[in-house]
Amino acid sequence: MVALSDQPPLSPEEFLAWEAQQAQRHEYLDGQIYGMSGGTLPHNAIAVNLVAGLRDWVRQRKCRLYVNDAKVFISEKGPFFYPDLVVTCDPRDFNETQGLRHPCLIIEVLSPSTQAFDCSEKFRHYRKLDSLQEYVLVASDRPALDCYYRRESRVWEFESYGPPDPNGSVTIADLAALEFQLKSLDFKGPLAMVYEEIAFGLNSPPG
């Protein structure tokens, strides 16, 4: 996120009207507008892998899966964010055109420029959504998933998935043997699904 230095603060209504006329996406926080920077190829490939792996499962649960261009309203006054992936199972979202208000799962693929914000400030705002059950951070420079799941007691629990040494040598076969879970969707799958064709030092198995 990069604040637009030449853009004066806008009200939420002014921002929504302004962004509707823009060719690029922008996020909105405390009256300030932030341009969305382009992601790396691994970042993009991970998002594509997640969509491919989750799409049918989400449909079977009569939910909707969106990627990149789906705005999430924390409230009617903002902030307004664009997660990498978002799932909603709430029919109130199904006919929306501006953005989603009742997501159950939000996934952010981490980049060096956004990692600190996604892990702290953004999560602080996402937690205000009563509908949100799970927030997932996916590393793009190593095989690692951090999943935050909200229990019925409203307490968030944490699970981390990845090899014991995510910075060490690991093969695609290793990732195929490692499972991760998305509790909000009752979904389980191999880490290889997330990191298929990602080149960050993974070694192909001999054969």
TORFIMAR-400506 format. One record per atom (N, C-alpha, C, CB): x, y, z negated. Coordinates in steps of 0.001 Angstrom, whole numbers, plus 500000, padded with zeros to 6 digits. Each point is the difference from the previous one (the first is absolute). Glycine has a CB too. Layout:
// residues N
XYZ/...
***
This chain:
// residues 207
500836498808500000/499164501192500000/500869501239500000/498187498768498793/501503502156502126/500749501251500105/499005501149499955/501855498899501355/498263501977497645/499074501124499882/500177500948501175/500037499801497496/498855500701503050/500052500947501099/500235501396499442/498466498555501396/502743501961498773/500379501265499378/499267501198500612/502230499004499508/497316500856501738/499344501124500667/498482499960499868/501896500059501591/497593498996497601/498553499861499853/499573500459498602/499989498072501648/499173502938498240/499557500458498682/499126498949499325/500107502376500795/499765497687497872/499125499055499294/498576500058500538/501424500234497957/497939498608502119/498633499909500509/499102499334498959/500858499879502375/497881500469497655/499024499289499193/499775498629500636/498883502175499249/500545496867500017/499737498691500604/499157500102501266/500148498998497733/498835501846502250/499143500152501176/500776500593501172/498015500289498497/502828500694501222/500809500608501061/500989498983500576/499770502252498886/500809496941500238/500950498987500482/499323498997500923/501320500270497898/497529499205501703/499312498998500820/499615500565501364/499137498922497914/500426502333502109/499664500634501276/501251500224500840/498026501111498926/503063499293500414/501267500245500706/500581498704500552/500436501967498511/499594496982500655/500630498755500447/499234499363501146/500873499653497699/497822500539502344/499201499430501089/500430500527501363/498098499772498417/502606501357501593/500458500602501254/501450499664500318/498383501833499624/502285497383499498/501414499718500174/500227498666500714/500471501331497938/500628498585502764/500346498767500703/500658498991499065/500269501311502109/500331499165496791/500691499121499071/499272499958498655/502180500500501154/498131498463498075/499397499844498681/500722500873498973/499310497651500591/499950502788498408/500560500778498898/499344499568498697/500461501955501538/500313498026497402/499454499727498681/499822501311499245/501091497721499968/498047502235499016/499601501229499305/500077499778498498/498488500660501915/502229500230497388/500180499883498555/500145501389499398/501090497734500263/498006502597498807/500061501277499276/500061501207500942/501150498806498134/498062501162502916/499936501119500919/501079500020501057/498980501223498188/502043497927501668/501111499963500941/499798498908501040/501520500877498221/498995499392502982/499902499067501112/501364499365500239/498125501346501040/501862497345499159/501237499257500197/499937499231501310/500321499811497511/500683500400503350/500068499261501247/500430498567499751/500524502110501220/498959496980499573/500350498585499884/501189499709500898/497607499381499471/503492500214499919/501200499693500775/499873498629500653/501378501423498452/499296498386502665/499969498721500700/500765498934499233/499811501214502168/499694497553497877/500647498905499296/501045499309500857/497927499692498686/502843499437500674/501000499212500712/499323498824500702/501778500676498327/498961498647502544/499452498821500658/499663498889499006/501317500596502029/499550499116496974/499597499005498994/498726500392499256/502395499403499744/497469501870499918/498798500489499329/498767499693500846/501338501827498881/498747498465502402/498877499759500903/499718498514500154/500556502104501208/500508497097498932/499826498563500208/499376499333498781/501965500013501540/498402500423497263/499415499442498780/498505500295499952/502197500275498795/497416500952501547/498581500351500019/499239499129500998/500580502358499349/500009497423501824/499361499149501014/499866498571499487/500943501447501832/500100498036497521/499952498642499454/498900499853498960/502445499775500426/497407501223498721/498970499938498968/498604500025500611/501559501134498406/498247499703502592/498699500041500671/499688498651500639/500284502464500427/500699496970500266/499787498711500668/499698498893498995/501530500730501837/499161499304497013/499820498951499012/498739500131499167/502425499841499938/497066501378499914/498863500232499108/498667500199500714/501607500990498441/498431499334502836/498775500449500685/498869498988499911/501428501300501545/498819497442498813/498939499002499991/499504499743498579/500985498954502054/499932501007496992/499630499752498612/499082501120499486/502183498766499629/498175502470500685/499192501136499569/498616499947500643/502087501377499706/497845498281501557/498705499908500680/499116498934499374/501083500768502108/499516498098497520/499225498926499383/499363500458498688/501527498321501066/499112502633498270/499473500520498740/499047501179500228/502104499249498860/497580501009502417/499100501094500389/500530501354499534/498067498411499890/503253501731500224/500665501255499662/500588500602501273/500522499175497650/500079501988502230/500594500692501144/501466500320499696/497743500982500638/503106498815500368/501433500281499887/500359501124500958/500492497605499338/500203503411500148/500410501144500814/501512500197499857/497714501098499722/502873499493501317/501445500202499992/500326501410500490/500383497528500388/500536503125498902/500629501266500398/499062501211500073/501575498610501250/497401501332499567/499202501191500282/498752500128499140/500852499874502291/499005499295496675/498823500061499141/500316500856498773/499230497718500803/500115503429499118/500207500904498875/499266499481498765/500258501943501588/500364498180497250/499375499644498729/499757501270499197/501127497729500003/497636502465499560/499617501131499166/500137499594498532/498408500874501788/502502499750497482/500059499748498565/498777500626499334/502539499938500053/497062501226500408/498740500636499625/499602500899501164/500527499918497480/498336500701502426/499558500890501073/500887501241500092/497655499172499686/503062501132499258/500901501150499979/501454499606500238/498425501117498439/501832497622501829/501348499524500226/500548499298498773/500355501847501620/500872497654498501/500823499960501204/499403499095501086/501998500431498562/498542499737502659/499654499149501128/501304499363500503/497964501456500641/502068497200499354/501209499286500394/499704499032501150/500887500206497646/500171499393503051/499930498991501052/500862498802499599/499601501784501771/499835497185497611/500795498805499692/500398499269501277/498817499785497796/502178499350502077/500382499182501153/498912498979500315/502429500307499424/497010499078499543/498852499110500167/499025500251498859/501418498249501179/497295501617499128/498985500160498964/498839499061500311/500674502422499595/498795496962499359/498856499101500136/498858500526499135/501521498011500461/497288502006500109/498805500336499237/498962498904500187/500469502471500245/498862497187498668/498905499031500053/498684500658499620/501599498152499452/498411503166500473/498836500765499568/499208500474501212/501218500725497918/497516498861502229/499196500412501158/499882501508500168/498746497909499721/501447502839499189/499918501459500106/501099500553500906/498996500088497705/502087499154502462/501101500444500868/499798499613501461/501511499810498045/497588499253502232/499948499390501328/499545500960501095/499540497854498877/499711503155500769/499521500951501008/500697501351499909/497809498843499949/503261501225499260/500745501245499870/500773500302501287/500189499624497514/499989501649502763/500800500409501151/501222500824499596/497924499971501369/501993500769497516/501131500832499568/501028499221499219/498484501929499946/501066497185499160/500952499280499162/499303499062499040/501560501909500191/499242497306499087/499495499010499065/500002500558498585/500831498160501485/498153501459497748/499865500483498626/499968498880498963/498784501942500915/501104496796499555/499832498893499052/500897498805500359/497633500753499604/503661499455500626/500870498877500355/500238499082498804/501100501432501734/499117497281498551/500346499058498939/501482499640500023/497679499100500103/502964501049501046/501415499664500151/500688501063500844/499485497536499797/501645502954499717/500829500938500750/501412499447500054/498568501977499303/502015498019501887/501372499517500199/500834501110500618/499192497617500283/501936502662499112/500965500958500547/501298499263500321/498962501911498677/501509498243502560/501309499473500395/501018501095499723/499008498459501799/501981501236497386/500910501020499513/501039500407501036/499647499109497726/500642502174502312/501085500572500796/500863500829499064/498591500040502131/502709500154498192/500867500791499115/499447501385499698/501920498753500917/497421501889500054/499528501366499808/498734500079499150/501016500562502187/498231498331497678/498727500041499286/499957499086498781/498935500544502152/502103498662497629/499965498970498967/499701500563498615/501610498698501358/499098502351498240/499810500545498655/498575500511499818/502431500619499912/497030500053501100/498641500548499911/498966498884499976/500756502064501201/499421496907499636/499048498895500053/499965499231498680/500387499823502467/500774500032496900/500088499206498773/499468500735498780/501959498859500975/498053502448499041/499638500745498799/498774500895500224/502405499949499317/497791501195501328/498948501000500115/498786499477500771/501756501765499905/498493497541501192/498878499503500798/499200498955499224/501307500449502100/499393498660497228/499320498981499209/499186500638498876/501829498368500545/498685502706498869/499269500704498944/498648500490500515/502180500695498953/497795499792502271/498745500472500575/499108498828500421/501170502083500779/499409496894499822/499200498848500416/499282499363498812/501604499599501880/499021500406496948/499394499384498828/498698500682499575/502280499338499280/497474501856501221/498762500708499675/498799499404500732/501337502076499612/498899497115501399/498923499383500766/499421498832499206/501087500692502182/497659499416497404/499380498941499210/499930498682500762/498678501737498811/501220498340502505/499864498788500809/501313499252500183/498122501097501165/503007499581498641/501298499398500331/500346498884499026/500761502180500966/499470496635499581/500381498848499194/501498499686500089/497702499107500341/502915501272500799/501391499581500188/500766501012500847/499292497601499810/501948502632499774/500909500895500733/501283499232500246/498996502109498963/501419497817502304/501138499167500385/501053500846500693/498497497998500223/502734501865499313/501146500676500599/500874498954500672/499935501851498261/500312498337503032/500746499030500794/501335500628500417/497842498918500834/503251500494498741/501318500500500392/500241499708501472/500873499660497661/499793501259503022/500302499788501421/501486499741500232/498067501469500587/502749498671498359/501444499775500139/500451498697499367/500315502449500016/498756496813499381/500294498714499375/498679499284499787/502102500890498861/497884497795500973/498736499277499808/499514500113498557/500651498408501827/498426502495497911/499495500204498643/498639500675500033/502348500162499142/496700499304500088/498672500578499839/499756500263498520/499149498800502066/500387502395497608/499586500338498647/498492500223500012/502266501042499457/497012498159499765/498538500058499996/499495500431498626/499903498201501765/499268502840498233/499363500484498783/498514499685500094/501732501849499700/497763497365499333/498604499555500032/499271500487498750/500644497965501358/498179502617498842/499230500526498876/499025498934499498/500213502353500911/499951497282497848/499122499024499386/498695500664499563/501998498666499241/497037500512500334/498712500527499577/500133500937498808/498928497927500851/502119501882498351/500248500864498852/500563501351500407/500383497974498633/499807502217502673/500556501231500579/501503500100499802/497823501117499589/502760497834499857/501457499968499835/500625499465501287/499788499653497481/501301500991502964/500676499561501219/501068498969499653/499561502235501093/500418496649499629/501049498993499843/500884500007501237/498508498579498527/502718500955501317/501005500109501056/500573498635500347/500551502314499228/499571497432502074/500654498795500501/500960500399501113/497994498556499397/503203500894500564/500986500260501045/500297498699500725/501004501916498683/499043498158502657/500226498811500809/501222500209500886/497533499461499969/503327499522500087/501198500066500828/501013498991499528/499589502411500453/501501497431500280/501055499083499573/500657500501498721/500396499332502387/500222499782496846/500658500407498753/500988501139500191/499723497685499201/501012502273501907/500931501076500332/499586500579501349/501901498908498684/497187502081501322/499488500527501274/501058500672500861/497844500307498871/503299500046500522/501078500625500770/501024498984500489/499669502073498672/500112496668500972/500932498962500417/499587499360501311/500528499584497620/500187499381502759/499719499292501243/498729499179499843/502458499916500558/496657500180500422/498734499256499965/499604499663501428/499266501159497857/500144497677502312/499583499569501334/498492500149500154/501932498390500107/497613501558501133/498561500020500258/499341498807499319/500370501179502204/500326497674497775/499463498818499324/499820500265498513/501100498527501700/499821502231497700/499855500362498587/498716500786499780/502497500033499741/497246500930501127/498810500832499845/498723499210500266/501349501989500669/498734497013500205/498833499159500266/499623499185498771/500646499883502416/500337499857496725/499755499201498798/499560500851498815/501688498374500817/498389502951499330/499629500903498918/498606500565500257/502428500578499601/496692499298499434/498608500419500150/499734501305499257/499322497601500236/499808503232500321/499530501186499292/498483499945499913/501988501360500795/497455499440498318/498565499976499774/499438501408499974/500236497869498726/498619502315501926/499217501223499908/498733499637499240/500945500975502187/499023499343496535/498900499561499148/498682500663500374/501640499625498178/498426501593502325/498766500710500363/499251499306501130/501067502127499274/499649497109501553/499386499277501116/500015498492499802/500691501852501485/499821497695497365/500164498568499754/500788499357501146/497831499954498690/503243500727501715/500796499575501163/501388499566499540/498723501581501513/501757497316499067/501369499550499783/500649499723501348/499390499012497748/501883501345502377/500703499772501254/501501500016499789/498102501027501243/502653498522499754/501459499984499892/500594501381500284/499998497585500682/501108502721498668/500678501268500268/500459500086501451/500736500088497613/499485498769503015/500407499998501407/498938500663500872/501323497902499612/497411502038499976/498928500657500748/500211501509500034/498421498162499349/502026502402499540/500195501445499891/501232500445500768/498888499969497767/502168499224502190/501294500426500533/500401499288501297/500661500485497667/498371499000503046/500282499355501288/500673500985500955/498025498463499676/503081501120500906/500754500767501004/500628501276499436/498462499084501721/501667501015496959/500675501146499397/501479499689499860/497901500664498762/502948500204501748/501454499773499974/500649500848498920/499982499470502454/500187499926496341/500808500669498986/500921498988499343/498186501704499600/502563497606501251/500972499046499491/499453498610499757/501118501900498993/497649497849501492/499463498655499844/500725499045500943/497751500936499325/502522497898500183/500690498986500788/499012498952500482/502112500392498700/497918499311502584/499143498945500513/500520498653499541/499398501401501992/499729497653497702/500458498675499561/500695499289501133/498132499864498352/502864499309501340/500696499263501050/499051499029500692/502154500215498729/498111499549502536/499143499062500701/500330499973501484/498205500384498306/
***
